[in-house]
Amino acid sequence: MLARLFATAALLVGIAAGDAGAQLKVVTSTSDLYDIARSVGGDRIKASHIGEGFQDPHFIEAKPSFVIQLRNADVWAFVGLDLEIGWMPLLLDGARNQKIMMGGPGYLDVSKVVPVIDVPRGTVDRSQGDVHPLGNPHYWLDPENGRRIARLFRDKFSELDPKNAATYTANEQAFEDRLNAAEKGWQADLAAIKGKPVVAWHTSWRYFAEYTGMDIVAYMEPKPGVPPSPSQLMAVVAAVKRTGAKVIIMEPFYDRKLADVVARETGVQVLILPPSVGGTPAAADYVKLMQYDIAQVAKAVK
């Protein structure tokens, strides 16, 4: 009997120790949300992400391994605004994890804390291209939204794991302190960018433009998600010549051949710019991503 009591006590101690060291399992749709979540959660969470920084987040293959990640998750954090609409429902349906389904405690639509831009008016249909009916989802490319995302993670992690709330609060403040310090360092680059005309491939750079003050005078895509036609290329060439734009900004997952056509005709630089953490080795975390993109654009428009 005494041996049995000792065994039971040891088991209970083991369970308690396991609970004390338990980590929230957090899965994010993108590498950007992952990095901010990891900054806030620290060693109190175990984080992973679905999309890579060099991939188009609209088009992610719904792999079985992702279903397994979500099946075990305590938190599912996603960009929202239909960015993941092509693959997220498949993964959630396969995971069958009530904690991270809509209405569950771990279902985290990050867009809810962001002032969304480019919300279309009137009816939206496929004739308008890949327009997002709920607004532009590429909001992480404005550092102020990076702060909002961090605060959201702080609040959610504290709600689910209140005993570590002080840690999440301290980590979130450390993230903001680091971002604030970096922001002071790139003020000269922002001054160099402000008001300068640029061409962008896709509307994904709208929040970045709002923050930096760069002036997007034309898009390579005639409509979001629609490849440039010959007439669109002519219109872009005309816009470059009219405005004196020096650069075409585009993501690494788009084919640059048609951008090079415009470059040969006008002399503009084609700047391949990562929109997400991990899109290039220099963009190893969120702060470094913003730092890198701002520096590259400032250099290109001078």
N, C-alpha and C positions, 0 to 999 in steps of 0.2 A: 504493500500500500504506500509506504513512504517513498519507494523508488518511483511509483507511478505519479505521486504528487510532485516530486522533483522534475520528472519528465514533463508534466503538464505545465509547471511553472516556467521551465526552460523554453517550452514552445511559445507560451504567452509572451515571454520576454523577447523572443525572436521575432514574433509578429509585431510587437510594439516597436522594436528597433527598425524593422522593415518599414513600418508606417512612418516613423520619424524620418527615415531617409528616402521616402518615396518621392519620385519626381513626377510632375505633371508631364504627360506625353502630348506634345504640341506638334501638329502638322500644319504647314502653310502651303498655299497654292504657288507662291513665288519665292525666289531667293531673297527678294527685298524684305518681304514680311518676315521671312525666316531670320534674317540677320537682326532685324529690330527686336523680334521676339526673343532671340538668344541674348541680346544685350540686356533686355529687361529681366528675363528669367534667370540668367546666369546658370549656376549649377543646380538650381531648384527645378529646372525643367529639362526634358530631353526633347530636342527639336529636330525636325526634318522637314524637307520641302519636296514638292512634286516637280515643278518646272525648274529648269536651269536658266542661268542668266543669259545664255547665248541662244535660247529658244524663243520662238514666238509664243507668248503665253496664251494666245487664242487657240493654238493648235497643239495640244499635248496628247500623246498616245496614252490611253487609259490602261495602263499595265496592271496585271494581277498583283504585283508587288505593292502598288499604291493602295489597292483595296485592303491588303493586309495592314499597312500602316494606319489607315483610317479606322479599321476595325478595332484597333487597340488604343485609339487616340482619346484623350480627354478634351482636347480643343482642336477644332478645325477652323483656321483663320484664312479667309480668302478675300481677294480684291473686290469682288462684286461688280455691280453695274454690267452684268452679263459678260464680263471678260472670260470667265471660265465656263460659259454656258454649253460649249461644245463637248465638254468631257467631265465636268464636275458631277452632273446627275448620275452618270454611269458608275462613278466611283462610290458615291454615297449610297446608291441603291445596292451595290455589291457588298459594301461594308456592313450594312444593317446595324449600325451603331447608333442607338437612340440618343446618346449623349451629344452627338454632333449633327443630328438632323435638325431641320428648322424647328425652332421652339425649344430645342434642348439647351442645357446650360453651356455646352461647349461649342455651339454654333455661332461663329463670329464673323459677321459681314462687316469688314473694316470700313467700307465706304460710308457707313452710317455716321461716322464722325468727321467726314470731309465735306467742305463746301464744293459741290460738284459743278463743273463748267460744261458748256456745250450741250446742255439739255435741249434736244430738238423740240420745236413747236409743231403742233399739228400731227398728222398721220405719218408714221414712219413705215416704209416698205422697202423691199429689196432693190427697187429701182434707184434708191439713193445710196447704194453700196452697203458696206458693213457699218452702218450707223448704229451706235448704241442708243436705244430708246431712252435709257435712264441717265445718259450723260457720258462724258469722257472718263474712262476708267484708269488712265495712266497718271493718277494723282500723286504717286510717291515721288515724282520728279520735282516736287516743290518741297524744300526742307521743312517748311511750316507744317506740311502734312505729315512729314516724317515724325515730327514732335507729337502730332495728334495720334498717330499710330502707336507710338511708344506709350503714351498715356492710356490709351485703350487697353493695351496689353497689361500695363500695371494694374488697372482696375479689374480686368477679367481674371488675371492670375491671383490677385488678392481675394477676389470673391470665391474662387475655387479652392484656394489654399491659404486661408486667413492667417495661419500661424507664421507664414513667411511674408506677410504683407510689408513689413518694414524693409525686408531685403529687396522686394520688388520696387518699393518706393525709392530706395537709395540707388538701385541700379538704373532706374528710369532717369533720375536726376543726373547721374553720371553720364548717361547717354546724351542728355540735353546739354550738359556742360561741354562735352567733347564737340558736339555739333555747333554750339555757339562759338567756341574758340576757332573752329575751322572756318566758320562763316566770316569771322573778322578777318581771317587771312586771305579770303578770296574777294574782298571788296574791290580791289583794284581791277581784277578780272571782270567783275560785274559792271564796273564803270566802262570798261573797254567794250563790253557787249551791248550795253543799253542803246536801243534805237537802231542798231545795225541790222540791215536787211539780210535775211537768209532764206534759202529754200529748204523745205523739209520734205521727206518722202511721204510720211504718214502723219496723221493728226496726233500721234502719241507724244509729240513735243510741245503741245499746247500749254501744259502746266509749267514746263521748264521755261517756256517763253514768257509766261506771266510772271515768273519769279525773276528771271534774268533781264527782262526788258527787251530781248531780241525781237525783231520784227519779221515774222514769217510772211513773206510777200508772195509766195506761191507754194503749192504742193505738187510733187511729182505725180501723185495719184489724182486723177480727175475727180474721183469719189473714193472715200475710204475703202481700201481693200481691192480697188479696181486698178489693174496695171495701166501705165501711161499709154495713151494712143498717140499716133503721129501728130494729131492736132494739139494734144496736150503738151507734147514735147515742144512744139512751136510756141505755145503760150508761155511755157516756162522760160524758154530762151528769150522771148520778148520781155518777160518780167525781170530777168537777170540784167538785160541790157538797159532797161528803163530805170532800175533801182540801184544798180551797181553792186548787187549781192555778190559776195565772194565765195560762198560755200553752200554745198548741198549736204544736209545732215540726214543720215539714214542708219538704220539698225543693221547689225551684222547678218541677220537672217534674210534680208532682202537681196535680190539679184541686182548688182550695181551696173549692169551693162548699159541700161538706158540712161542712168545718171551720168555715165561716162560719155555718152553721146552729147549730152548738154554741156559737159565739161569741155569736150573738144571744140564745141561750137563757140563757147563763151570764155573759156579760161578759168571757170570757177573750180574750186577744190571740192572733191567728193570726200566728206569726212564720215568715216564709219564710227559711230558713237554707240557704246553700250548703254541700253536703257535700264539695265538691271545689274545687281550685284553678281559678280562672277562672269560678266560678259566679256571681260578682259582681265588678265592677271592684276592690272593696276587698280581695278575696281573690286578689291577683295572684300570690302564691307560697305555699308550704306554711306558713311561719311566719305570714304575714299571714292565711291562712285560719283557723288555729287562734286567732289573736289576735282576729279579727273575730267568729267564732262564739261564743267565750267572752264577749266584751264584750256582744254582743247578747243572749245568754241572761241574763247578770247583770243587765242593764238591765230585761229583761222580768219577772224574778221578784222584783224588789225591791218 
